[in-house]
């Protein structure tokens, strides 16, 4: 089947925990599944919140759900369990389930159907503040049909409650209440808040239900049906309760609108305010075709309450509302205080003073038939009203044991055949056209006469719907409708029998058949039966439409004479009585016992029909009993029949119209005692044998029927009582006080019974089974152990701790298994001892145990990546040596050998953190690495490829600031690629491609020491303002390759200064002077270049007109013996200008004063 296809799930005490987790159905249950409850869910452990759309059934009709709800407060607080249905349960169907002392609540559900369930609340307060069957929380479209509700002495809480819901159908149900109870059917809005999107509290149909609270005392604030809401139809219900049958809610907040009562049989109904019952708003009620004892229609705080009352039979109507219509009803009286009311076309008959008493304004009373004790028609109306077309009606008088003396007199006289007899005769209170209804249980009088013997008055009356308990009835001028007359003498004319049964003397019958009359009057018979003995026949005569019509197989037994249908001595039926025959009994005192052994019909025609026990034995199934009436309680057999103790024979009986009688079984069931041996203790999870027997009232062992045994609500066993003592093995799943409950079902001869005892359950012991005994160092494993209870019951609680050395691992026990994921540590190898510790739980004791395991050396994952290294370099190896758990291994050694088997290196893993390889010779090939000598791991090896290269030679020439004419130091730095300084080899420097040589013309070789090689070089002046390329050429060594580096720099000119030596303060014109200019770089004289002199801007020239250049020698340029010429006397500027390669042009000035002689 697919996962989505609905399935049927058997739910009982043993499967409950499979499908229910934390009080709700788990994922094993899906929407649409059927929950088949077969068996007992007896205990609060079965509390359930339903939030899935499910179908609840009991396919074998053996459901029993008792969650032991117990109210603890006035607002729904409770202990024990409950059955609740939440919104997710919408669409559910609940059918054929039996609930006992269990609160059932539906909240915010829709489209839920409840059918044929039984809800029993027996002497327990399970619904204080809520009720015990609740539809609430904005529920919508819920039906409750064909169900049975029973409540007895429940602390006065309500039974079926509809609170804040809508579209509810409550149909074909029975509610029985006994003792101190609350409302039986309760519509309310207490503690309900409806938002604008919520369905309103409306649309209720209460139809075809029976509410029987005849054994509950009347209470002022508790009602059979208590109402608030709108659009309520109450149709065809029968209510038997001495208190108010229908009423608004107590408390003054009720709102009632559009209420219809039709076709109901009710005692008293209140629609409106009365006494302490106050309703906030009521309007638009309709009361149609009901039978009601007393009806009150009144106004409310916020409305005048318009009501329409049609075609009802009402004992008393109190009309306090306005604008009402009362029409077509049969009543005893109306008391009207409302205004604008119309009372039309009703029949009102009363033995009170008035038919209608009115104090309201604008009352219209028309077309009614009215009769009171002394008045008819309009005269029977008391008060001001508009009267029209009201006429007389027959008075209807109900005669009971309590009022019979108001209508008859009792006398005694002596009869020649019967001696002193009592005779009751009617009085003048009875008038023509009166209708009498007799409801009598008394056995007196001996005779009853419908003529006032004092006055001889014989009124023309009608007697209907009556059984007259008299041995002889004298009939005058009367009509009998639907009556049973045990023995009648027609003594007057115009008597009529309609739908009645009558027994008359044999001679009277002969007269009626047309033989010689003896002064009696022949009655008019309409569909009636007359019984008498015809000659010696055992049959009875049916007188209907024609005479002499004999009906076979109907027997008459009356007046102390048995007409051949019963053996007086044994009580058994005679052989001539066959299946389906009818025996009519009247005042039969000669039969002292009667045993029915075939299906027949028993009918009574009066008081004391039989004065003996009737026993129905096997074969009597299908018998019917009708009209048995007794003057006091008369027990047929010895054991009362009750709800639980019937049998097939009794089930087949049809019992009708039986007063004051307790019906018993043909074979009375005997009470039993269930005996359970004393049990010291139970051990959780272990089977414990318990001896059980069942004894009768004489302490005899019973060996028929069967027992069911439950422990803490969990089914243990079902055993037939075929042996004297029963041994039942019970298994506790609890610690503390446990409840052992035994149910006995006695079947035919013994009453069912239960007994409950409390026993102590203690924790049970556990053992372990280690499933993981062998392991390897360094592996990740799942260490698994079974936690086993003494009876192999699955353990689902507590923690198990696994201990290896100082390592502890704790896990939950699930399905009797504990699993921990661990890495097998090296430290466990030397001592492979495992300790398991169970820390205890609510059901199991602490327990620990130590086990030896086998721990083997582990295997490894070993890999070294291929290596490229340079000679003489410590190169780290990319090595991975791990155990199976991925942990690095730090013990053992690794050896490296080349392809020729030469050992290159041995690595001790416990000492070396970094593993390197340094090759001093070139090697290219495979290296074998072997891991060995580990205490904890097996040997392993790995290979990798080694490629050895010379190091890369890197030369860097230091930056130089070059100035023409200066001597500089050329520096080359030689390193490998790792910036290690190289020692060895030589550097030859080249300047602009020319090898640097010493003064002797030999090449200058600069040795490389600690990575540095240097050489001196003087920059020619000619290099000023030019680029100079410097090369460093490394010769290489055996370890390092040759390399060349190059750099280009710009040679800058030297910075020089030019000065003119001081001349005399004044110089005579036409004299010779010597001018000296000095040029130096810093403090160093410059030895190159030339100087020209200018006087007032004119370059000094020789006699040939050529410019005079003074050569710079050792920093001095001199112009000696120069005749300045015939100059004017004034101050002149002498300027010296220096030029030379590699130097910037320089100028210096001085002033001289020329004088003339």
Secondary structure, DSSP 8 states (H G I E B T S, - for coil): --TTS--EEEESTTTHHHHEETTEE-TTS-TT-EEEE-EEEESGGG-EEE-S--EEE-TTS-EEEE---EE-SSSS-EES-EEEE-GGGTT-EEES-EEES-EEEEES-EEEEEES-EEEEES----TTT-SEEEESS-EEEEEES-EEEEES-SS--SEEEES-EEEEEES-EEEEESS---SEEEE-TT----TTS--SEEEEEES-EEEEEES---SS--SEEE-EEEEEEES-EEEESS-SEEE-TTS-EEEEEEEEES-EEEEEEES-BTTB-EEEEEEEEEES-EEEEEEE---SS----EEEES-EEEEEEE-SSS-EEES-EEEEEEE--SS-EEES-EEE-SSS-SEEE-SSS-EEES-EEE-SS-BGGGGEEES-EEES-EE---EEEEETTTGGGTEEEEEEEETTTEEEEEEEE-TTS-TT-EEEEE------SEEESSBTTTTB---EEEES-EE--SEEEE-SEEEES-EESSEEE-STT-EEES-EEE--HHHHHHHTTSS--S----EEES-EEE-B-TT-SSEEE-SSSSSEEETTEEEEETTEE-SSB-TTT-BB-TT--TT-EEEEESB-S--EEEE-S--EEEE-SBTSB-SEEEE-TT-TT-EEE--EEEEEEEESSSB--SS---HHHHH-EEES-EEEEEB-SS--B-EEEEE----EEEBTSEEEEEEEEEETT--B--SSEEEEEETTEEEEEEE--SSSEEEEEEB--SEEEEEEEEEE-TTTB--EEEEEEEEEE-B-EEEEES--EEETT-EEEEEEEEEETT------SEEEEEETTEEEEEE-BTTEEEEEEE--GGGSS--EEEEEE---SSB--EEEEEE-EEE-B-EEEEE--EEEETT--EE--EEEEETTS-B--SSEEEEE-TT--EEEEEETTT-SS-EE--SS--EEEEEEEEE--SSB--EEEEEEEEEE-B--EEEE----EETT-EEEEEEEEE-TT--B--SSEEEEEETTEE-B-TTS-B-EEE-BTTEEEEEEE--GGGTTEEEEEEEEE---SSB--EEEEEEEEEE-B--EEEE----SEEETT-EEEEEEEEEETTEE--S-EEEEEETTEE-B-TTS-B--EE-BTTEEEEEEEE--S--SEEEEEEEEEE-TTB--EEEEEEEEEE--
